[in-house]
Amino acid sequence: MTAVQNRLTPEQAVQWHYVCKTSDLVTNSGVCALVESQQVAIFSLKINGETQIFAISNYDPIGKANVLYRGLLGSIGGAPVVASPLYKEHYFLETGLCKEHDDVSVTTYPVKLEGSNVFVGA
């Protein structure tokens, strides 16, 4: 199982926050965690036989609600996405960009694993 480092550069100081155990995650589904007063949607996906973990803001900027962890997972052009359960916009899990609206995106968060512990950076 690997974590996905989203938008993280060596210059950035990241504070890591424990959110759950890998056993708390359901493959090809999402959960929500509170990280520094922000709702974060955490997704565990099986990609090419390997489990990867992504973290994005749970807030849907189009639907104006914290619902993205409930979205449907898939891929567009081989890139993993979540479709909002409200208006079905697709957000790329690696970049946070919205497929349907070039001017809309959600925050992505770096993820790391230490053993079976999942950490999200803020």
Residue frames relative to the residue before (quaternion, step in Angstrom):
aa qw qx qy qz dx dy dz
M 1.0000 0.0000 0.0000 0.0000 0.00 0.00 0.00
T 0.0877 -0.8057 0.5848 0.0345 3.56 -0.88 0.92
A 0.3726 -0.6737 0.5875 0.2490 3.48 -1.26 0.53
V 0.3300 -0.7295 0.5635 0.2035 3.55 -1.16 0.53
Q 0.2715 -0.7566 0.5755 0.1505 3.56 -0.77 1.05
N 0.1045 -0.8205 0.5618 0.0142 3.58 -0.39 1.24
R 0.8709 -0.0619 0.0284 0.4866 3.56 -0.91 1.00
L 0.4482 0.6818 -0.4589 0.3516 3.57 0.94 0.79
T 0.0605 -0.7803 0.6221 0.0201 3.56 -0.82 1.00
P 0.6400 -0.5481 0.3591 0.4013 3.62 -1.13 0.48
E 0.6304 0.5625 -0.3339 0.4179 3.59 1.12 -0.56
Q 0.6291 0.5567 -0.3383 0.4241 3.57 1.15 -0.50
A 0.3003 -0.7138 0.6030 0.1917 3.54 -1.02 0.86
V 0.0745 -0.8135 0.5767 -0.0001 3.56 -0.55 1.16
Q 0.2145 -0.7230 0.6408 0.1435 3.52 -1.03 0.85
W 0.2632 -0.7845 0.5467 0.1278 3.54 -0.71 1.11
H 0.1315 -0.7888 0.5999 0.0258 3.54 -0.98 0.98
Y 0.3994 -0.6950 0.5464 0.2427 3.55 -0.82 1.04
V 0.0994 -0.8207 0.5605 0.0488 3.59 -0.85 0.94
C 0.7918 -0.1870 0.1498 0.5618 3.62 0.97 -0.71
K 0.5233 -0.5551 0.5215 0.3822 3.52 -1.39 -0.18
T 0.6014 -0.5526 0.4158 0.4001 3.59 -1.14 0.48
S 0.6234 0.5506 -0.3402 0.4388 3.61 1.10 -0.60
D 0.6032 0.5517 -0.3589 0.4504 3.61 1.26 -0.27
L 0.6357 0.5264 -0.3192 0.4657 3.58 1.27 -0.35
V 0.2621 -0.7345 0.6058 0.1575 3.54 -1.15 0.70
T 0.4829 -0.6872 0.4601 0.2879 3.57 -0.71 1.09
N 0.8446 0.0981 -0.1423 0.5068 3.54 -1.03 1.00
S 0.6451 0.4364 -0.3276 0.5348 3.53 1.09 0.85
G 0.3650 -0.7385 0.5255 0.2127 3.56 -1.29 0.17
V 0.1345 -0.7318 0.6586 0.1124 3.51 -1.38 0.38
C 0.3373 -0.7280 0.5590 0.2092 3.55 -1.25 0.31
A 0.0325 -0.7812 0.6234 0.0044 3.56 -1.07 0.82
L 0.3757 -0.6932 0.5652 0.2425 3.54 -1.22 0.54
V 0.0175 0.7915 -0.6065 0.0734 3.57 -0.62 1.22
E 0.8255 -0.1565 0.0478 0.5402 3.56 -0.50 1.23
S 0.7197 -0.4751 0.2181 0.4568 3.56 0.81 1.14
Q 0.6195 0.4988 -0.3572 0.4898 3.60 1.22 0.36
Q 0.3822 -0.6929 0.5567 0.2530 3.57 -0.99 0.82
V 0.0835 -0.7950 0.6008 -0.0050 3.55 -0.79 1.11
A 0.2780 -0.7361 0.5973 0.1553 3.56 -0.92 0.99
I 0.1029 -0.7955 0.5969 0.0159 3.56 -0.76 1.10
F 0.0982 -0.8133 0.5735 -0.0062 3.54 -0.76 1.14
S 0.1633 -0.7447 0.6411 0.0882 3.53 -1.09 0.85
L 0.0075 0.8214 -0.5673 0.0581 3.56 -0.53 1.20
K 0.3296 -0.6932 0.6038 0.2150 3.53 -1.16 0.70
I 0.0509 0.7999 -0.5900 0.0972 3.59 -0.45 1.25
N 0.8346 -0.0891 -0.0002 0.5436 3.57 -0.62 1.19
G 0.7385 -0.4392 0.2159 0.4637 3.54 0.94 0.95
E 0.6901 0.4304 -0.2734 0.5136 3.60 1.27 -0.07
T 0.3798 -0.7137 0.5394 0.2354 3.57 -0.97 0.85
Q 0.0504 -0.7803 0.6234 -0.0011 3.55 -0.93 1.00
I 0.2384 -0.7721 0.5767 0.1203 3.54 -1.09 0.74
F 0.0915 -0.7869 0.6102 0.0004 3.55 -0.94 1.04
A 0.0913 -0.7808 0.6143 0.0679 3.58 -1.19 0.53
I 0.0484 0.7740 -0.6275 0.0695 3.56 -0.90 1.03
S 0.6579 -0.4592 0.3935 0.4489 3.54 -1.28 0.16
N 0.4255 -0.7021 0.5099 0.2571 3.57 -1.02 0.74
Y 0.5863 0.6124 -0.3517 0.3969 3.59 1.28 -0.35
D 0.2638 -0.7425 0.6015 0.1313 3.56 -0.81 1.10
P 0.3082 -0.7968 0.4865 0.1828 3.63 -0.34 1.17
I 0.6257 0.5090 -0.3438 0.4809 3.62 1.17 -0.38
G 0.7557 0.3700 -0.1967 0.5032 3.59 0.82 -0.99
K 0.2949 -0.8021 0.4695 0.2222 3.57 1.34 -0.25
A 0.6187 0.4862 -0.3667 0.4964 3.55 0.90 1.03
N 0.4753 -0.6499 0.5149 0.2942 3.57 -1.23 0.51
V 0.3115 0.7874 -0.4648 0.2588 3.57 0.19 1.29
L 0.4494 0.7467 -0.4402 0.2161 3.62 1.14 -0.26
Y 0.5886 0.5784 -0.3879 0.4105 3.63 1.05 -0.56
R 0.6618 0.5012 -0.2948 0.4732 3.59 1.23 -0.41
G 0.4890 0.7105 -0.4028 0.3063 3.58 1.29 -0.15
L 0.5390 -0.6010 0.4885 0.3312 3.51 -1.36 0.30
L 0.3103 -0.7624 0.5452 0.1590 3.56 -0.94 0.95
G 0.1534 0.7678 -0.6112 0.1153 3.52 -1.16 0.69
S 0.3648 -0.7018 0.5410 0.2859 3.55 -1.16 -0.56
I 0.1410 -0.7378 0.6536 0.0927 3.51 -1.27 0.57
G 0.8329 -0.0209 -0.0317 0.5521 3.55 -0.59 1.15
G 0.6982 -0.4728 0.2599 0.4706 3.57 1.12 0.65
A 0.6201 0.5271 -0.3474 0.4657 3.61 1.26 -0.09
P 0.4553 -0.7037 0.4673 0.2815 3.62 -0.81 0.94
V 0.0404 -0.7913 0.6096 -0.0235 3.55 -1.05 0.92
V 0.2139 -0.7005 0.6501 0.2023 3.49 -1.40 0.21
A 0.2715 -0.7383 0.5964 0.1594 3.57 -0.99 0.90
S 0.4707 -0.6808 0.4831 0.2856 3.56 -0.73 1.06
P 0.4521 -0.6927 0.4828 0.2876 3.60 -0.95 0.79
L 0.6219 0.5582 -0.3535 0.4204 3.62 1.20 -0.24
Y 0.8445 0.0180 0.0271 0.5346 3.61 0.35 -1.19
K 0.5053 -0.7229 0.3557 0.3092 3.56 1.36 0.32
E 0.3084 0.7124 -0.5646 0.2803 3.63 1.07 0.56
H 0.3442 -0.7336 0.5560 0.1851 3.55 -1.16 0.72
Y 0.1157 -0.7765 0.6180 0.0417 3.56 -0.89 1.02
F 0.3923 -0.7146 0.5321 0.2287 3.56 -0.81 1.05
L 0.4315 -0.7431 0.4529 0.2376 3.58 -0.68 1.10
E 0.6651 0.5077 -0.3122 0.4499 3.60 1.10 -0.55
T 0.8078 0.2749 -0.1196 0.5075 3.60 1.01 -0.76
G 0.4169 -0.7113 0.4624 0.3263 3.59 1.17 -0.55
L 0.4956 0.6795 -0.4212 0.3394 3.59 1.25 -0.15
C 0.3961 -0.6973 0.5497 0.2338 3.55 -1.17 0.71
K 0.4745 -0.6956 0.4700 0.2645 3.59 -0.81 1.02
E 0.7541 0.4302 -0.2143 0.4476 3.58 0.89 -0.95
H 0.7824 0.2218 -0.1043 0.5725 3.61 1.17 -0.50
D 0.3598 -0.7770 0.4794 0.1925 3.60 -0.32 1.25
D 0.7205 0.4486 -0.2449 0.4687 3.59 1.11 -0.59
V 0.6534 0.4848 -0.3063 0.4943 3.61 1.28 0.19
S 0.1350 0.7714 -0.6162 0.0843 3.55 -1.06 0.80
V 0.3038 -0.7004 0.6055 0.2249 3.53 -1.34 0.18
T 0.5864 -0.5797 0.4386 0.3574 3.55 -1.24 0.48
T 0.1985 -0.7371 0.6304 0.1409 3.54 -1.10 0.76
Y 0.2092 -0.7738 0.5891 0.1024 3.55 -1.17 0.62
P 0.4651 -0.6513 0.5070 0.3201 3.59 -1.04 0.68
V 0.1724 -0.7674 0.6130 0.0755 3.54 -1.17 0.71
K 0.0296 0.7773 -0.6283 -0.0136 3.57 -1.10 0.67
L 0.2894 -0.7323 0.5937 0.1657 3.50 -1.28 0.56
E 0.0289 -0.7307 0.6810 0.0398 3.52 -1.17 0.73
G 0.7832 -0.1012 0.0046 0.6134 3.50 -0.12 1.32
S 0.7645 -0.2901 0.2330 0.5264 3.57 -0.67 -1.08
N 0.5245 0.6341 -0.4082 0.3951 3.61 1.27 0.18
V 0.2251 -0.7647 0.5936 0.1108 3.55 -0.93 0.98
F 0.0812 -0.7894 0.6085 0.0045 3.55 -0.91 1.06
V 0.1747 -0.7505 0.6290 0.1033 3.55 -1.12 0.75
G 0.3301 -0.7569 0.5363 0.1747 3.55 -0.94 0.93
A 0.0418 -0.7849 0.6181 0.0132 3.53 -1.09 0.76
